[in-house]
Amino acid sequence: MLQLFFTIAFSAAPLTLYIPPVRCLTVFVETMEEMEMEGRVYSRRLFPRARIAWSRLLDCFFSSSPRSP
């Protein structure tokens, strides 16, 4: 039983190297939240414009008669 305990303990020890400390993880989360907030400003402006551009592009491709300017 003691051998099993040591086997499990020493096999799990290297896994702790992959888990970052909590103080580093919170900095990462804060950075991701800031990037998300900054990205919202651009996405609110971009998505309506992209939708209009896409619909106009599809309209040009699939219209049966050519458009005159």
Secondary structure by P-SEA (a helix, b strand, c coil): caaaaaaaaaaaaaaaaacccaaaaaaaaaaaaaaaaaaaaaaaacaaaaaaaaaaaaaaacccccccc
